[in-house]
Amino acid sequence: MHKFFVERGLTEFSERYDYDVSYMRHMLKVSPAAFSKFAKLTELSQHCEAAPKDALFAAKIVGAVAEDCGPCVQLVVNMAREAGMARNQIIAVLERDRTAMSEETVLGFQFADSVVRRSSSDDEVREAVQTQWGEAAVIDLTLAVQIGRVFPMVKAGLGFARTCQRVSIDDAAINVVKEAA
């Protein structure tokens, strides 16, 4: 019975976000215990106490872009849109255009980018986040960027990351820039 509800939840999630959940279904079939533990990351990925929405989603997008070539990035973009992040802010993050980002977005982006790239500016950006929004926001953004990386890596590890796709917003393709210019 429990498996029935999990399957239904996966179907609803897949339809809601137009996202292929085959790797999760595979995990559920082969190792329900692993799936149960993995599913708890979904709750953790939604954690936010102090960081503003745009900073949080900027961090999630940076994390997904670091590990994915489209489907997981599109999922995070769809979630950001659903949460009310402005289209132009999402595009600015995807294109790494800091000049087009709001103060909140750019700080979330810079924090996540420094973590992903293990930048020498880690301490400086972390202190800026702490000064702006507090230590809880540092935790929020850290979890956002890192959990954003876990899903595409698990998908790849299980052999389901075989499809790349263009990221789009409102049916307009966006050029995702992975590396700093």
C-alpha positions in Angstrom: 0.0 0.0 0.0 2.8 2.4 0.9 4.5 1.8 -2.4 1.2 2.7 -4.2 1.2 6.2 -2.6 4.9 6.7 -3.3 4.3 5.8 -6.9 1.4 8.2 -7.1 3.4 11.0 -5.5 6.2 10.4 -8.1 3.7 10.6 -10.9 2.2 13.8 -9.6 5.7 15.3 -9.1 6.6 14.3 -12.7 3.5 15.8 -14.2 3.7 19.0 -12.1 7.3 19.8 -13.1 7.5 17.9 -16.5 10.4 16.0 -15.0 11.5 12.4 -15.7 11.5 10.5 -12.3 12.7 7.2 -13.8 15.8 7.1 -11.7 13.7 7.5 -8.5 11.3 4.7 -9.7 14.3 2.5 -10.3 15.6 3.2 -6.8 12.2 2.5 -5.3 12.0 -0.8 -7.2 15.5 -2.1 -6.5 16.1 -0.7 -3.0 13.0 0.7 -1.2 15.1 1.3 1.9 17.6 3.5 -0.1 14.7 5.3 -1.8 13.1 6.1 1.6 16.3 7.6 2.8 16.9 9.5 -0.4 13.4 10.9 -0.4 14.2 12.7 2.8 16.5 14.9 0.8 13.4 16.4 -0.8 12.4 17.9 2.6 16.0 19.1 3.2 16.1 20.7 -0.2 13.1 22.9 0.8 14.7 24.2 4.0 14.9 28.0 4.4 14.9 30.0 7.6 16.6 33.3 6.7 17.8 33.6 3.1 15.6 35.5 0.7 13.8 33.5 -2.0 15.9 34.9 -4.9 19.2 34.2 -3.1 18.1 30.7 -2.2 17.0 29.8 -5.8 20.1 31.4 -7.2 22.1 29.0 -5.0 19.9 26.0 -6.1 20.3 26.9 -9.8 24.1 27.2 -9.4 24.3 23.8 -7.7 22.2 22.1 -10.4 24.1 23.8 -13.3 27.4 22.6 -11.8 26.3 18.9 -12.0 23.7 18.8 -14.8 23.2 19.5 -18.5 19.5 20.4 -18.5 16.8 18.3 -16.9 17.6 18.9 -13.3 18.4 22.6 -14.0 15.0 22.9 -15.7 13.4 21.3 -12.7 15.0 23.9 -10.4 14.0 26.7 -12.8 10.4 25.5 -12.8 10.4 25.4 -9.0 11.9 28.9 -8.9 9.2 30.2 -11.2 6.5 28.5 -9.1 8.0 30.2 -5.9 7.8 33.6 -7.6 11.3 34.3 -8.6 11.3 36.8 -11.5 12.1 35.5 -14.9 14.8 38.0 -15.5 16.6 37.0 -12.3 16.5 33.3 -13.3 17.9 34.2 -16.7 20.6 36.3 -15.1 21.7 33.4 -12.9 21.7 30.9 -15.8 23.7 33.3 -18.0 26.0 34.3 -15.1 25.1 38.0 -15.7 25.8 39.6 -12.4 25.0 43.0 -13.7 21.4 41.9 -14.3 21.0 40.4 -10.8 19.3 42.1 -7.9 21.3 42.4 -4.7 19.7 39.4 -3.2 20.2 37.2 -6.3 23.8 38.2 -6.8 24.8 37.5 -3.2 23.1 34.0 -3.4 24.8 33.5 -6.8 28.2 34.6 -5.5 28.0 32.4 -2.4 27.0 29.3 -4.4 29.5 30.0 -7.1 32.3 30.3 -4.6 31.3 27.1 -2.9 31.0 25.1 -6.2 34.3 26.4 -7.5 36.1 26.3 -4.1 37.0 29.9 -4.6 39.6 31.8 -2.5 36.7 34.3 -1.8 34.7 31.7 0.1 35.3 33.4 3.5 34.5 36.9 2.1 31.3 35.9 0.5 30.2 33.8 3.5 30.8 36.8 5.7 28.7 39.0 3.3 25.8 36.6 3.6 26.2 36.4 7.4 26.3 40.2 7.6 23.3 40.6 5.3 20.9 37.9 6.6 22.6 36.1 9.5 24.2 32.7 10.1 21.0 30.8 9.4 21.1 32.2 5.8 24.6 30.7 5.5 23.2 27.4 6.4 20.2 27.9 4.0 22.4 28.7 1.1 24.9 26.0 1.8 22.2 23.4 1.9 20.6 24.8 -1.3 23.7 24.7 -3.4 24.8 21.2 -2.1 21.4 19.5 -2.2 21.0 21.0 -5.7 24.0 19.0 -6.7 23.0 15.7 -5.1 20.0 14.9 -7.3 21.8 15.1 -10.7 24.7 13.2 -9.3 22.5 10.4 -8.0 20.7 10.4 -11.4 24.1 10.1 -13.2 25.4 7.4 -10.8 22.4 5.3 -11.5 22.8 5.7 -15.3 19.8 7.8 -15.9 21.5 11.1 -16.8 21.8 10.4 -20.5 19.7 13.2 -21.9 20.7 16.8 -22.1 18.1 19.5 -22.9 17.9 23.2 -23.4 16.6 25.1 -20.4 13.6 27.3 -21.2 11.4 29.8 -19.5 8.0 30.5 -21.0 9.0 28.5 -24.1 12.0 30.7 -24.7 15.4 28.8 -24.7 18.0 30.2 -22.4 21.7 29.9 -22.9 23.1 28.4 -19.8 26.7 29.5 -19.0 28.6 27.0 -16.9 32.0 28.7 -16.7 32.9 32.3 -15.8 33.9 34.3 -18.8 
